[in-house]
Amino acid sequence: MPEYVVYNAPQSTCSQRVRYVLHAKGREFKEHKLDLFKGDQLKPEYLKINPNGLVPALVHNGNAVIDSAVIMEYLEDILGTISPLRPEDPLKVARMRAMMRYVDEVPTPAVRVPSYNLAFLPHYQAMTEEEFLAVCESKPLRREFLLKMGRTGFPQSEMDEALGRLRRGIERMTSWLRESGGPWLMGKDLTLADIAIMPVIVRMDDINLGHLWADAPEISEWLDRIRTTDAFAKTYYHGALLTEKYPHLQALKTVAA
């Protein structure tokens, strides 16, 4: 059995974080790509690994580690001497973790709302009401989220709230970059905080929400910079972006351009 096994989905933002860290550390891993709309993450064999029924999950030497933020820190714990992604100063570590907590509390859940409305909703609209409710009930941690969306999508009020949270996330990220002097959130070195927010910014750019940082060139510069890292291309292989998976989104992006 390989030392590192990752159960994930190509377009999953949380999965992208873990893939990036492993690539940044130069670790080879076996990747299991789960089809979330076929319910692979809810099958008994996967629930034994991650009872939350979410991706990603890491199995390291036969031991399961779940939750993307926990996995990133775990990988840093065991591989910290290889391309370090965490400061040595405990105060700076605390600041990094506070950044990561903010990312997981504000922009990360917010980006799910436009993502589902624009990309995933057709999957649920194709279901009967009974099928949709059955899917909702099967989700250990996403039940209420899907029920709120329903088969008609999130209402405009929910979209507006999500966009407001994303805008606040951009403002906070901009302040971090300005305070640190860049080029990364904590200064000259890339850290787990950058990797935590990376999939949110990439997703926003992919679904035509880049206008939310039109007045913050620091974000565009940061995005361009992280895209040049070796781990980025390996993480975002073809099919990892929503516009590569859903042609209608690419068409909308072309129209917007």
C-alpha positions as CSV (number, residue, x, y, z in Angstrom):
1,M,0.0,0.0,0.0
2,P,1.4,3.5,-0.9
3,E,2.5,5.6,2.0
4,Y,0.1,8.4,1.1
5,V,-3.4,7.8,-0.2
6,V,-5.7,10.7,-0.9
7,Y,-9.5,10.4,-1.3
8,N,-10.7,13.5,-3.0
9,A,-12.6,15.1,-5.9
10,P,-10.8,17.1,-8.6
11,Q,-13.1,20.3,-8.3
12,S,-13.3,20.2,-4.5
13,T,-11.7,23.3,-3.0
14,C,-10.7,21.5,0.2
15,S,-9.2,18.6,-1.9
16,Q,-7.1,21.2,-3.8
17,R,-5.5,22.4,-0.6
18,V,-4.3,18.9,0.3
19,R,-3.1,18.1,-3.1
20,Y,-1.1,21.3,-3.2
21,V,0.6,20.7,0.1
22,L,1.6,17.2,-0.9
23,H,3.0,18.4,-4.2
24,A,4.8,21.3,-2.5
25,K,6.4,18.7,-0.2
26,G,7.3,16.6,-3.2
27,R,5.4,13.6,-1.9
28,E,4.1,10.9,-4.3
29,F,0.5,9.8,-3.4
30,K,-2.2,7.5,-4.7
31,E,-5.2,9.5,-5.6
32,H,-8.7,8.2,-5.5
33,K,-11.1,10.5,-7.4
34,L,-14.5,10.2,-5.9
35,D,-17.6,11.1,-7.9
36,L,-19.6,13.1,-5.4
37,F,-22.8,13.2,-7.5
38,K,-22.8,9.4,-7.6
39,G,-22.4,9.4,-3.8
40,D,-19.0,7.8,-3.6
41,Q,-18.3,9.8,-0.5
42,L,-21.4,8.2,1.2
43,K,-20.5,4.6,0.5
44,P,-19.9,2.5,3.6
45,E,-16.3,1.8,2.7
46,Y,-15.5,5.6,2.5
47,L,-17.6,6.4,5.6
48,K,-15.3,4.1,7.6
49,I,-12.5,6.4,6.6
50,N,-14.4,9.7,7.0
51,P,-17.7,9.4,8.8
52,N,-18.5,13.0,7.8
53,G,-19.0,11.9,4.2
54,L,-16.8,14.7,2.9
55,V,-13.6,15.0,0.9
56,P,-10.7,15.0,1.3
57,A,-9.4,12.3,3.5
58,L,-5.8,11.3,3.8
59,V,-4.7,7.8,4.7
60,H,-1.1,7.8,5.8
61,N,0.5,4.4,6.4
62,G,-2.9,3.0,7.0
63,N,-4.1,5.7,9.3
64,A,-6.9,8.1,8.4
65,V,-6.6,11.9,8.8
66,I,-9.7,14.0,7.9
67,D,-10.6,17.7,7.4
68,S,-8.5,19.6,5.0
69,A,-7.1,22.1,7.5
70,V,-6.2,19.3,9.9
71,I,-4.6,17.3,7.0
72,M,-2.5,20.4,6.0
73,E,-1.2,20.8,9.6
74,Y,-0.6,17.1,9.9
75,L,1.5,17.0,6.8
76,E,3.5,20.0,8.1
77,D,4.0,18.2,11.4
78,I,5.5,15.1,9.7
79,L,7.2,16.8,6.8
80,G,8.0,20.2,8.2
81,T,11.7,20.1,7.2
82,I,10.7,19.7,3.5
83,S,9.7,23.1,1.9
84,P,8.4,24.5,5.2
85,L,5.0,26.0,5.1
86,R,4.7,27.1,8.7
87,P,6.8,29.8,10.6
88,E,9.1,28.8,13.4
89,D,8.1,31.6,15.7
90,P,5.1,30.5,17.9
91,L,3.5,33.9,17.6
92,K,3.6,33.8,13.9
93,V,2.2,30.3,13.9
94,A,-0.7,31.6,16.0
95,R,-1.3,34.4,13.5
96,M,-1.2,31.9,10.6
97,R,-3.7,29.7,12.3
98,A,-6.0,32.7,13.0
99,M,-5.8,33.5,9.3
100,M,-6.7,29.9,8.4
101,R,-9.6,30.0,10.9
102,Y,-11.0,33.2,9.3
103,V,-10.7,31.6,5.8
104,D,-12.7,28.6,7.0
105,E,-15.3,30.7,8.7
106,V,-16.0,33.4,6.1
107,P,-14.9,33.0,2.4
108,T,-14.7,29.2,2.2
109,P,-18.4,28.5,3.1
110,A,-19.5,31.6,1.2
111,V,-18.0,30.5,-2.1
112,R,-20.1,27.3,-2.0
113,V,-23.3,29.3,-2.6
114,P,-22.5,30.7,-6.0
115,S,-20.6,27.5,-6.9
116,Y,-23.8,25.4,-6.2
117,N,-26.1,27.8,-7.9
118,L,-24.0,28.2,-11.1
119,A,-22.5,24.7,-11.5
120,F,-24.1,22.0,-9.4
121,L,-27.8,23.0,-9.3
122,P,-28.7,21.3,-12.6
123,H,-27.8,17.9,-11.0
124,Y,-30.4,18.4,-8.3
125,Q,-33.0,19.9,-10.7
126,A,-32.8,16.7,-12.6
127,M,-34.0,14.7,-9.6
128,T,-37.5,14.2,-8.3
129,E,-38.4,15.9,-5.0
130,E,-38.1,12.5,-3.3
131,E,-34.7,11.8,-4.7
132,F,-33.5,15.2,-3.7
133,L,-34.7,14.8,-0.1
134,A,-33.1,11.4,0.1
135,V,-29.8,12.9,-1.0
136,C,-30.1,15.7,1.6
137,E,-30.9,13.2,4.4
138,S,-27.8,11.2,3.4
139,K,-25.4,14.1,4.0
140,P,-23.9,14.0,7.5
141,L,-22.7,17.6,7.4
142,R,-24.3,19.2,4.4
143,R,-28.0,18.3,5.0
144,E,-29.2,21.8,6.0
145,F,-27.1,23.5,3.3
146,L,-28.7,21.5,0.5
147,L,-32.2,21.8,2.0
148,K,-31.8,25.6,2.1
149,M,-30.7,25.5,-1.6
150,G,-33.6,23.3,-2.6
151,R,-34.1,22.3,-6.3
152,T,-34.6,25.9,-7.3
153,G,-31.3,27.2,-6.1
154,F,-30.4,29.7,-3.4
155,P,-32.5,32.9,-3.5
156,Q,-31.0,36.2,-4.4
157,S,-30.8,37.2,-0.8
158,E,-28.6,34.2,-0.1
159,M,-26.4,35.0,-3.1
160,D,-26.1,38.7,-2.0
161,E,-25.1,37.6,1.5
162,A,-22.5,35.1,0.2
163,L,-21.0,37.8,-2.1
164,G,-20.8,40.2,0.8
165,R,-18.9,37.6,2.8
166,L,-16.6,37.0,-0.1
167,R,-16.0,40.7,-0.5
168,R,-15.1,40.9,3.2
169,G,-12.8,38.0,2.7
170,I,-11.0,39.8,-0.1
171,E,-10.7,43.0,2.1
172,R,-9.2,41.0,4.9
173,M,-6.8,39.2,2.5
174,T,-5.7,42.5,1.0
175,S,-5.0,43.9,4.5
176,W,-2.8,40.8,5.3
177,L,-0.8,41.4,2.1
178,R,-0.4,45.1,2.8
179,E,0.6,44.5,6.4
180,S,3.1,41.8,5.6
181,G,4.5,43.6,2.6
182,G,4.0,40.5,0.5
183,P,4.5,38.7,-1.7
184,W,2.7,36.2,0.5
185,L,0.2,36.6,3.3
186,M,2.8,36.5,5.9
187,G,5.6,38.1,4.0
188,K,8.4,36.5,2.0
189,D,7.5,32.9,2.7
190,L,4.5,30.9,1.4
191,T,2.6,29.4,4.3
192,L,-0.4,27.2,4.9
193,A,-2.5,30.4,5.2
194,D,-1.9,31.1,1.5
195,I,-2.8,27.5,0.6
196,A,-5.9,27.7,2.7
197,I,-7.3,30.6,0.8
198,M,-5.9,29.6,-2.6
199,P,-8.9,27.5,-3.8
200,V,-11.4,30.2,-2.9
201,I,-9.6,32.8,-5.0
202,V,-9.1,30.4,-7.9
203,R,-12.8,29.4,-7.7
204,M,-13.9,33.1,-7.6
205,D,-11.8,33.8,-10.7
206,D,-13.1,30.7,-12.4
207,I,-16.8,31.7,-11.9
208,N,-16.5,35.3,-12.9
209,L,-16.2,36.8,-9.4
210,G,-12.7,38.4,-9.9
211,H,-14.4,41.8,-10.1
212,L,-14.6,41.7,-6.3
213,W,-10.9,42.5,-6.2
214,A,-10.9,45.1,-9.0
215,D,-9.7,47.7,-6.5
216,A,-7.1,45.4,-4.9
217,P,-4.3,44.7,-7.4
218,E,-2.5,42.8,-4.6
219,I,-4.9,40.0,-5.0
220,S,-4.3,39.7,-8.8
221,E,-0.6,39.8,-8.2
222,W,-0.9,37.1,-5.5
223,L,-3.0,34.9,-7.8
224,D,-0.5,35.3,-10.6
225,R,2.3,34.4,-8.3
226,I,0.8,31.2,-6.8
227,R,-0.1,30.0,-10.3
228,T,3.6,30.0,-11.2
229,T,4.5,27.6,-8.4
230,D,5.4,24.1,-9.4
231,A,2.7,22.6,-7.1
232,F,-0.1,24.7,-8.7
233,A,0.0,23.0,-12.1
234,K,0.1,19.6,-10.5
235,T,-2.8,20.4,-8.2
236,Y,-5.0,22.0,-10.9
237,Y,-4.8,19.3,-13.5
238,H,-7.3,19.4,-16.3
239,G,-10.8,19.0,-14.9
240,A,-10.0,20.6,-11.6
241,L,-11.7,23.9,-12.5
242,L,-15.5,24.2,-12.7
243,T,-15.3,25.7,-16.2
244,E,-13.4,22.6,-17.4
245,K,-16.1,20.3,-15.9
246,Y,-19.2,22.4,-16.9
247,P,-19.1,23.9,-20.4
248,H,-22.0,26.2,-19.7
249,L,-19.8,28.0,-17.2
250,Q,-17.1,28.5,-19.7
251,A,-19.7,30.0,-22.1
252,L,-20.8,32.4,-19.3
253,K,-17.2,33.4,-18.7
254,T,-16.7,34.1,-22.4
255,V,-19.8,36.3,-22.5
256,A,-18.6,38.2,-19.4
257,A,-15.2,38.8,-20.9
